[in-house]
Amino acid sequence: MTPDEYCRDKAAKSGSSFYYSFLFLPPEKRQAITAVYAFCREVDDAVDEISDPEVAAQTLAWWRIEIDNTFAGKPTHPVGKALEHALTHFQLHHEYFIEIIDGMEMDLFQHRYEAFKHLALYCHRVASVVGLLAVEIFGYRNRQTLKYAEKLGLALQMTNIIRDVREDAERGRIYLPQEDLQRFNVKEADILALKQTHELTQLLEFETQRARQFYHEALAVLPIEDRYSQRTGLMMSAIYSATLDEIEKDGFNVMTHRVSLTPIRKLWIAWKTGRQEKKNNQ
């Protein structure tokens, strides 16, 4: 298996909505963004799938060295080798990869967030920084597009947090800010017990409006001249927004089951969004 095949397999098996938007990119851009995504999966899995925090921390420390080696032209892991190829075509900043690892490392030691401003740092590291890497790959002319990437990252990560409340609670994590829990009288014990309460539903309605505001702000700051080059991000936005809509239609019952779109619907949304952006660009 070649490094690129390894990364494609990693992306496909994840079942992520991101994978479907990548399919519409030209080869070099698709190779690069798939390598970046595979890296994110590797470091995320190091935290989520390794039960011993010390071993997980050591794995992340190894990845810090692998990123240094990749930028020095000496990668050893298939993902590092795929990223090395991507670096020959795109300006991907070393510090962004380190910041993503920093975000993943937060999951080892921080399982609660007092206020949204504290959660926003986590979202920036694990999502917005990925968006900034993606922007470099997709291409842009206006630096305002970097603000779009930041806002879209917040929107996507908030959608993940809303969707995955049960999954995170099963790992002892609560990403919903403590001040918001208090505001809606949501008991932490109920979340950890996987109870779908009326108070939790109200809180999730509030967080959904926050996420939608970030989607709105992201699209509002995206310069018209960069919309077509950033169409892959717009596909991701459309897929995640549709997921958020489904969660709302389902009554925010995130504790009873995980709401997700079918692969064919994700592919349809990605194709439809790309087609519309192409039409607008003509």
ABEGO torsion letter per residue (X at the ends): XBAAAAAAAAAAAAGBAAAAAAAABBAAAAAAAAAAAAAAAAAAAAAAABABAAAAAAAAAAAAAAAAAAAAGABABAAAAAAAAAAAABBBBAAAAAAAAAAAAAAAABABBABAAAAAAAAAAAAAAAAAAAAAAAEBABAAAAAAAAAAAAAAAAAAAAAAAAAAAAAGBBABBAAAAAAAGBBAAAAAAGBBBAAAAAAAAAAAAAAAAAAAAAAAABBAAAAAAAAAAAAAAAAAAAAAAAAAAAGGBAAABBBBBBAAAAAAAAAAAAAAAAAAAX
